[in-house]
Amino acid sequence: MEALILTPESAPLSRDIADYPEGIIIPIDKPYRWTSADVIRKVKFAAIRHFGKKNLKVGHAGTLDPLATGVLLVCIGKATKLAEELQKHDKEYVAGITFGATTPSYDLEKDIDRFFPHEHITPESVSDALPDFIGEQDQIAPLFSAKSVDGVRAYELARKLYKTGGAVSEIDDAAKELIRVARINISELELMKFEKGRAVSESADEVEAAAEDPGTHTDISKASARINVTDNSALGLPRAVVRMACSKGTYVRAFARDLGEKLGSGAHLDSLHRSRSGIFLVQNALSIEQALNLL
């Protein structure tokens, strides 16, 4: 038997976990400003109450940044043993990238630290640069990431350095010294949209619309208060929406950084949506509310 995969059309689960001997997989469209751990806590509490089993295992396959939305695979029961295998599958993202400025976290969690020339960036120059990123390559992960360095999460090191006034150059140097270079593979890149001199702080919903993907499940009503989001909308910097298909371990924030450098400017991620994880599409993912209703 195989793990039960839930969909928005699934019937409510029985109260006996023994009815699901291979476990349960719930593809959830992670809400904006929720951490992956927030999702697990919510689902685990409901699952323990539903099945009446306090030691029930609940985990996820592949972390999503708090400012990202999209497919997060939640595994319950014996399906947690599949998490490592599920993480190996390729992913697809829709990324909003703002040019002309950088942030220490390479996204909107930190304020802009440096501005760059951007008048020369056009949709043609972005499209021409994308093929250079296709294929296998080495990538340095952002220091503000979930990678573990000697048992300590990299983002914990980064935030400590940031709070103590560490310079951006120090943070970048620390990233190169502390985080191993990962071998990744980007199989597809497509420029879906380019805006010059428009507001940069579009919501995840607008990015999803650009991808012609309705992405119906962005609920920020219970977003984590710990997650900061900067507002750069008044700057009117150029931005691109790029679709990317890539291997496990690819950091789209790092890709945004590298694309900005390739174009002779700076760049940071202003939105991120995981539209696919392996065979799991966001169109078939459940909202938090839908998942809880099945439990």
BATORLUM-531603 format. One record per residue (C-alpha): residue number from 1; x negated, y, z. Coordinates in pm, 1 decimal. Example, Ala and Ser with C-alpha at 12.3 -4.5 7.8 and 13.67 -1.06 7.14 Angstrom:
BEGIN
+-----+----------+----------+----------+
! num !       xx !       yy !       zz !
+-----+----------+----------+----------+
!   1 !  -1230.0 !   -450.0 !    780.0 !
!   2 !  -1367.0 !   -106.0 !    714.0 !
+-----+----------+----------+----------+
This chain:
BEGIN
+-----+----------+----------+----------+
! num !       xx !       yy !       zz !
+-----+----------+----------+----------+
!   1 !      0.0 !      0.0 !      0.0 !
!   2 !   -105.0 !    362.3 !    -50.1 !
!   3 !    -61.7 !    674.0 !    160.5 !
!   4 !    271.7 !    848.5 !    124.6 !
!   5 !    235.7 !   1177.6 !    -63.4 !
!   6 !    500.4 !   1431.9 !     28.7 !
!   7 !    658.0 !   1674.0 !   -217.9 !
!   8 !    914.3 !   1952.1 !   -172.9 !
!   9 !   1178.8 !   1697.0 !   -279.8 !
!  10 !   1080.8 !   1434.3 !    -20.1 !
!  11 !   1335.2 !   1314.4 !    233.9 !
!  12 !   1267.5 !   1376.2 !    605.0 !
!  13 !   1027.6 !   1124.8 !    756.4 !
!  14 !   1138.6 !    846.1 !    986.2 !
!  15 !   1052.0 !    870.8 !   1354.6 !
!  16 !    828.5 !    562.2 !   1346.9 !
!  17 !    471.5 !    620.7 !   1226.3 !
!  18 !    448.3 !    243.7 !   1168.0 !
!  19 !    670.3 !    297.8 !    865.6 !
!  20 !    367.1 !    468.4 !    704.3 !
!  21 !     86.3 !    214.4 !    756.0 !
!  22 !   -147.5 !    390.5 !    509.8 !
!  23 !    -71.6 !    735.7 !    647.7 !
!  24 !     75.3 !   1051.8 !    497.7 !
!  25 !    -72.8 !   1322.0 !    274.1 !
!  26 !     93.4 !   1663.9 !    269.8 !
!  27 !    -27.6 !   1907.2 !      0.3 !
!  28 !     37.9 !   2246.5 !    160.8 !
!  29 !     15.0 !   2587.6 !     -2.0 !
!  30 !   -190.8 !   2755.0 !    269.6 !
!  31 !    -54.1 !   3096.7 !    361.6 !
!  32 !   -257.4 !   3414.3 !    331.9 !
!  33 !   -463.0 !   3501.7 !    644.8 !
!  34 !   -404.9 !   3159.3 !    799.1 !
!  35 !   -716.9 !   2957.3 !    874.4 !
!  36 !   -718.6 !   2591.6 !    773.3 !
!  37 !   -731.9 !   2513.2 !   1146.0 !
!  38 !   -412.7 !   2718.6 !   1197.2 !
!  39 !   -233.4 !   2493.3 !    948.6 !
!  40 !   -361.0 !   2175.1 !   1113.8 !
!  41 !   -256.1 !   2290.5 !   1461.4 !
!  42 !     94.0 !   2371.6 !   1339.1 !
!  43 !    142.7 !   2043.6 !   1154.3 !
!  44 !    -19.8 !   1831.9 !   1425.4 !
!  45 !    205.7 !   1971.8 !   1696.9 !
!  46 !    514.5 !   1898.8 !   1485.7 !
!  47 !    391.4 !   1550.6 !   1387.3 !
!  48 !    312.8 !   1450.4 !   1746.4 !
!  49 !    656.5 !   1565.3 !   1856.0 !
!  50 !    827.0 !   1395.4 !   1559.4 !
!  51 !    657.2 !   1057.4 !   1594.7 !
!  52 !    620.7 !   1069.0 !   1973.7 !
!  53 !    253.9 !    972.1 !   1954.1 !
!  54 !     10.1 !   1194.7 !   2142.8 !
!  55 !   -308.7 !   1055.2 !   1990.1 !
!  56 !   -192.9 !   1093.9 !   1630.5 !
!  57 !   -477.8 !   1188.6 !   1396.6 !
!  58 !   -424.0 !   1490.8 !   1171.6 !
!  59 !   -690.8 !   1651.5 !    952.7 !
!  60 !   -749.0 !   1822.9 !    620.4 !
!  61 !   -952.3 !   1760.3 !    306.3 !
!  62 !  -1142.2 !   2072.0 !    201.8 !
!  63 !  -1140.7 !   2399.0 !    397.3 !
!  64 !   -992.1 !   2714.6 !    249.2 !
!  65 !  -1108.8 !   3059.1 !    359.9 !
!  66 !   -852.2 !   3257.9 !    564.3 !
!  67 !   -805.2 !   3512.1 !    282.9 !
!  68 !   -738.5 !   3237.1 !     28.6 !
!  69 !   -409.1 !   3068.4 !    -53.2 !
!  70 !   -329.4 !   2746.2 !   -232.3 !
!  71 !   -364.0 !   2370.2 !   -205.3 !
!  72 !   -479.2 !   2240.1 !    132.6 !
!  73 !   -445.1 !   1863.3 !    173.7 !
!  74 !   -325.3 !   1768.9 !    522.6 !
!  75 !   -371.8 !   1403.9 !    617.5 !
!  76 !   -178.8 !   1225.8 !    892.0 !
!  77 !   -252.1 !    890.0 !   1052.3 !
!  78 !   -459.4 !    642.8 !    853.6 !
!  79 !   -471.0 !    888.9 !    560.8 !
!  80 !   -732.1 !   1087.9 !    756.8 !
!  81 !   -979.6 !    820.8 !    644.2 !
!  82 !   -921.4 !    940.1 !    287.4 !
!  83 !  -1020.1 !   1299.8 !    362.4 !
!  84 !  -1384.8 !   1259.6 !    266.1 !
!  85 !  -1295.1 !   1097.8 !    -66.2 !
!  86 !  -1029.9 !   1361.1 !   -141.3 !
!  87 !  -1284.0 !   1637.7 !    -78.6 !
!  88 !  -1506.6 !   1500.8 !   -354.6 !
!  89 !  -1252.9 !   1576.1 !   -626.2 !
!  90 !  -1288.5 !   1881.8 !   -847.2 !
!  91 !  -1092.9 !   2198.9 !   -779.5 !
!  92 !   -936.4 !   2483.5 !   -975.4 !
!  93 !   -913.3 !   2842.0 !   -852.7 !
!  94 !   -775.5 !   3175.5 !   -966.5 !
!  95 !  -1006.0 !   3447.1 !   -836.8 !
!  96 !   -968.5 !   3824.1 !   -826.2 !
!  97 !  -1312.8 !   3986.0 !   -853.3 !
!  98 !  -1377.8 !   4357.6 !   -794.7 !
!  99 !  -1686.7 !   4512.8 !   -955.3 !
! 100 !  -1891.0 !   4811.7 !   -844.7 !
! 101 !  -1914.6 !   4730.1 !   -473.0 !
! 102 !  -2032.2 !   4455.6 !   -240.1 !
! 103 !  -1942.3 !   4344.7 !    110.7 !
! 104 !  -2151.7 !   4134.9 !    354.9 !
! 105 !  -1894.5 !   3854.0 !    342.3 !
! 106 !  -1853.3 !   3877.2 !    -38.4 !
! 107 !  -1477.8 !   3924.0 !     14.1 !
! 108 !  -1239.8 !   4164.1 !    193.6 !
! 109 !  -1315.5 !   4042.8 !    545.2 !
! 110 !  -1591.8 !   4303.1 !    577.8 !
! 111 !  -1610.9 !   4666.5 !    467.7 !
! 112 !  -1799.0 !   4771.1 !    155.8 !
! 113 !  -2168.3 !   4812.5 !    228.9 !
! 114 !  -2298.7 !   4926.4 !   -108.1 !
! 115 !  -2173.7 !   5075.4 !   -435.2 !
! 116 !  -2306.7 !   5002.4 !   -784.2 !
! 117 !  -2262.2 !   5143.1 !  -1136.2 !
! 118 !  -1961.7 !   4984.2 !  -1304.0 !
! 119 !  -1865.6 !   5207.3 !  -1596.8 !
! 120 !  -2039.3 !   4969.1 !  -1837.8 !
! 121 !  -1831.7 !   4666.7 !  -1735.7 !
! 122 !  -1567.8 !   4574.7 !  -1994.4 !
! 123 !  -1352.0 !   4268.1 !  -2056.6 !
! 124 !  -1589.0 !   4179.5 !  -2339.3 !
! 125 !  -1895.7 !   4192.5 !  -2114.3 !
! 126 !  -1724.1 !   3977.0 !  -1852.0 !
! 127 !  -1613.9 !   3722.1 !  -2112.4 !
! 128 !  -1964.1 !   3713.6 !  -2262.5 !
! 129 !  -2119.8 !   3650.4 !  -1920.0 !
! 130 !  -1893.5 !   3362.9 !  -1814.4 !
! 131 !  -2042.9 !   3090.7 !  -2039.4 !
! 132 !  -2379.6 !   3135.3 !  -1866.6 !
! 133 !  -2222.2 !   2995.2 !  -1548.6 !
! 134 !  -2086.0 !   2678.7 !  -1710.0 !
! 135 !  -2258.7 !   2355.1 !  -1611.4 !
! 136 !  -2470.3 !   2227.8 !  -1323.5 !
! 137 !  -2657.3 !   2489.2 !  -1123.2 !
! 138 !  -2797.2 !   2573.8 !   -780.4 !
! 139 !  -2586.0 !   2802.6 !   -563.8 !
! 140 !  -2669.2 !   2973.1 !   -234.8 !
! 141 !  -2358.5 !   2972.3 !    -16.6 !
! 142 !  -2247.2 !   3293.1 !    156.6 !
! 143 !  -2376.9 !   3320.2 !    512.2 !
! 144 !  -2015.6 !   3396.8 !    605.7 !
! 145 !  -1911.4 !   3038.5 !    532.0 !
! 146 !  -1807.2 !   2717.4 !    703.4 !
! 147 !  -2135.4 !   2539.2 !    630.2 !
! 148 !  -2302.4 !   2395.9 !    938.4 !
! 149 !  -2664.1 !   2483.3 !   1014.2 !
! 150 !  -2818.1 !   2278.7 !   1296.1 !
! 151 !  -2472.4 !   2217.2 !   1436.1 !
! 152 !  -2369.1 !   2584.6 !   1425.6 !
! 153 !  -2122.2 !   2719.6 !   1171.9 !
! 154 !  -2291.3 !   2966.9 !    938.0 !
! 155 !  -2017.7 !   3224.5 !    982.1 !
! 156 !  -2084.9 !   3230.0 !   1356.4 !
! 157 !  -2448.0 !   3320.1 !   1287.1 !
! 158 !  -2341.4 !   3579.3 !   1031.3 !
! 159 !  -2087.7 !   3753.1 !   1252.0 !
! 160 !  -2333.0 !   3765.5 !   1540.9 !
! 161 !  -2594.4 !   3925.9 !   1315.6 !
! 162 !  -2334.3 !   4162.2 !   1169.2 !
! 163 !  -2209.4 !   4276.0 !   1511.1 !
! 164 !  -2562.8 !   4344.2 !   1631.5 !
! 165 !  -2624.7 !   4576.9 !   1340.1 !
! 166 !  -2817.6 !   4343.9 !   1112.4 !
! 167 !  -2883.5 !   4497.5 !    772.6 !
! 168 !  -2726.7 !   4348.6 !    462.8 !
! 169 !  -3072.7 !   4253.8 !    337.3 !
! 170 !  -3132.0 !   4067.4 !    663.0 !
! 171 !  -2804.4 !   3882.0 !    623.5 !
! 172 !  -2892.6 !   3781.2 !    267.3 !
! 173 !  -3241.2 !   3670.6 !    373.1 !
! 174 !  -3092.5 !   3473.4 !    659.3 !
! 175 !  -2854.1 !   3304.2 !    418.0 !
! 176 !  -3142.5 !   3191.9 !    198.9 !
! 177 !  -3339.2 !   3064.6 !    496.6 !
! 178 !  -3058.7 !   2900.5 !    692.4 !
! 179 !  -2837.0 !   2752.7 !    424.4 !
! 180 !  -2952.1 !   2488.9 !    184.7 !
! 181 !  -2907.6 !   2550.6 !   -184.6 !
! 182 !  -2624.1 !   2333.0 !   -314.7 !
! 183 !  -2607.3 !   2171.2 !   -655.9 !
! 184 !  -2267.5 !   2252.5 !   -805.0 !
! 185 !  -2095.3 !   2215.3 !  -1139.5 !
! 186 !  -1861.4 !   2469.3 !  -1298.7 !
! 187 !  -1675.4 !   2303.1 !  -1585.7 !
! 188 !  -1437.2 !   2580.9 !  -1695.4 !
! 189 !  -1422.2 !   2959.5 !  -1672.6 !
! 190 !  -1156.0 !   3178.3 !  -1828.5 !
! 191 !  -1098.5 !   3553.0 !  -1806.7 !
! 192 !   -725.9 !   3585.0 !  -1753.3 !
! 193 !   -694.8 !   3955.8 !  -1684.3 !
! 194 !   -909.7 !   4269.9 !  -1669.0 !
! 195 !   -817.8 !   4606.6 !  -1521.7 !
! 196 !  -1038.7 !   4912.9 !  -1528.2 !
! 197 !   -976.2 !   5184.8 !  -1272.9 !
! 198 !   -683.7 !   5011.3 !  -1105.2 !
! 199 !   -619.8 !   4941.6 !   -737.8 !
! 200 !   -816.9 !   4642.1 !   -615.7 !
! 201 !   -620.2 !   4520.0 !   -313.9 !
! 202 !   -354.0 !   4321.8 !   -493.6 !
! 203 !   -176.6 !   4054.2 !   -298.6 !
! 204 !   -227.2 !   3684.2 !   -356.3 !
! 205 !    119.3 !   3675.0 !   -516.3 !
! 206 !      5.5 !   3912.9 !   -791.1 !
! 207 !   -300.8 !   3701.8 !   -862.9 !
! 208 !    -81.9 !   3394.7 !   -888.0 !
! 209 !    150.3 !   3577.1 !  -1126.0 !
! 210 !   -148.5 !   3658.9 !  -1343.5 !
! 211 !   -212.3 !   3286.1 !  -1361.0 !
! 212 !    151.4 !   3228.0 !  -1461.9 !
! 213 !    186.1 !   3027.3 !  -1144.3 !
! 214 !    474.8 !   3135.0 !   -919.2 !
! 215 !    298.9 !   3014.9 !   -602.0 !
! 216 !    606.0 !   3053.9 !   -386.0 !
! 217 !    464.7 !   2987.2 !    -41.2 !
! 218 !    270.9 !   3288.3 !     90.1 !
! 219 !    401.4 !   3361.9 !    439.5 !
! 220 !    195.1 !   3613.8 !    635.9 !
! 221 !    444.8 !   3652.9 !    920.5 !
! 222 !    229.2 !   3430.8 !   1143.5 !
! 223 !   -108.5 !   3528.3 !   1003.1 !
! 224 !   -402.3 !   3513.6 !   1238.6 !
! 225 !   -468.2 !   3846.8 !   1408.2 !
! 226 !   -837.0 !   3751.6 !   1418.9 !
! 227 !   -871.7 !   3783.9 !   1042.4 !
! 228 !   -965.5 !   4130.3 !    923.0 !
! 229 !   -869.7 !   4251.8 !    574.5 !
! 230 !  -1018.0 !   4572.4 !    436.1 !
! 231 !   -820.8 !   4802.2 !    205.2 !
! 232 !  -1019.4 !   4931.7 !    -90.8 !
! 233 !   -719.9 !   5019.1 !   -304.8 !
! 234 !   -794.4 !   5391.0 !   -318.6 !
! 235 !  -1128.2 !   5335.4 !   -493.8 !
! 236 !   -982.9 !   5230.4 !   -827.7 !
! 237 !  -1267.5 !   4994.7 !   -914.3 !
! 238 !  -1249.1 !   4759.5 !  -1213.3 !
! 239 !  -1147.2 !   4401.0 !  -1145.8 !
! 240 !  -1109.2 !   4074.5 !  -1328.5 !
! 241 !   -893.1 !   3768.9 !  -1268.8 !
! 242 !  -1086.8 !   3454.0 !  -1353.6 !
! 243 !   -972.5 !   3092.6 !  -1361.0 !
! 244 !  -1242.3 !   2847.5 !  -1253.8 !
! 245 !  -1260.1 !   2467.3 !  -1253.9 !
! 246 !  -1550.0 !   2343.1 !  -1042.1 !
! 247 !  -1697.4 !   2068.7 !   -829.0 !
! 248 !  -1680.0 !   2015.9 !   -455.2 !
! 249 !  -1885.7 !   2263.6 !   -255.2 !
! 250 !  -1857.1 !   2555.6 !   -497.2 !
! 251 !  -1819.4 !   2893.3 !   -325.4 !
! 252 !  -1614.8 !   3127.3 !   -540.3 !
! 253 !  -1731.7 !   3421.3 !   -327.5 !
! 254 !  -2088.7 !   3336.5 !   -422.6 !
! 255 !  -1984.6 !   3313.8 !   -787.8 !
! 256 !  -1834.9 !   3664.8 !   -762.7 !
! 257 !  -2163.8 !   3789.1 !   -616.3 !
! 258 !  -2365.2 !   3624.6 !   -893.2 !
! 259 !  -2133.6 !   3748.9 !  -1169.1 !
! 260 !  -2172.7 !   4105.5 !  -1044.6 !
! 261 !  -2551.1 !   4071.1 !  -1050.8 !
! 262 !  -2537.5 !   3918.4 !  -1399.7 !
! 263 !  -2349.5 !   4225.4 !  -1521.0 !
! 264 !  -2597.3 !   4466.5 !  -1364.3 !
! 265 !  -2361.6 !   4571.1 !  -1087.9 !
! 266 !  -2224.0 !   4438.1 !   -761.4 !
! 267 !  -1902.8 !   4245.7 !   -701.5 !
! 268 !  -1691.6 !   4086.6 !   -433.7 !
! 269 !  -1387.6 !   3862.6 !   -415.5 !
! 270 !  -1059.9 !   4045.4 !   -355.9 !
! 271 !   -828.3 !   3742.3 !   -375.5 !
! 272 !   -850.8 !   3365.8 !   -412.9 !
! 273 !   -592.7 !   3101.0 !   -493.3 !
! 274 !   -665.4 !   2728.1 !   -513.9 !
! 275 !   -429.7 !   2610.0 !   -785.5 !
! 276 !   -547.4 !   2248.8 !   -790.9 !
! 277 !   -736.0 !   2000.2 !   -574.8 !
! 278 !   -797.7 !   1677.2 !   -764.3 !
! 279 !   -459.0 !   1557.4 !   -887.9 !
! 280 !   -269.1 !   1784.5 !   -647.4 !
! 281 !   -117.4 !   2096.1 !   -807.7 !
! 282 !      4.1 !   2398.9 !   -616.0 !
! 283 !    336.3 !   2376.1 !   -801.0 !
! 284 !    402.0 !   2054.6 !   -608.6 !
! 285 !    269.2 !   2176.2 !   -273.0 !
! 286 !    488.0 !   2243.9 !     28.8 !
! 287 !    515.4 !   2560.3 !    228.9 !
! 288 !    450.8 !   2536.0 !    602.0 !
! 289 !    824.7 !   2559.4 !    659.4 !
! 290 !    899.8 !   2278.7 !    415.9 !
! 291 !    640.6 !   2052.9 !    578.2 !
! 292 !    781.0 !   2118.6 !    925.2 !
! 293 !   1134.0 !   2048.8 !    804.0 !
! 294 !   1025.7 !   1700.9 !    694.4 !
! 295 !    889.9 !   1645.4 !   1046.3 !
+-----+----------+----------+----------+
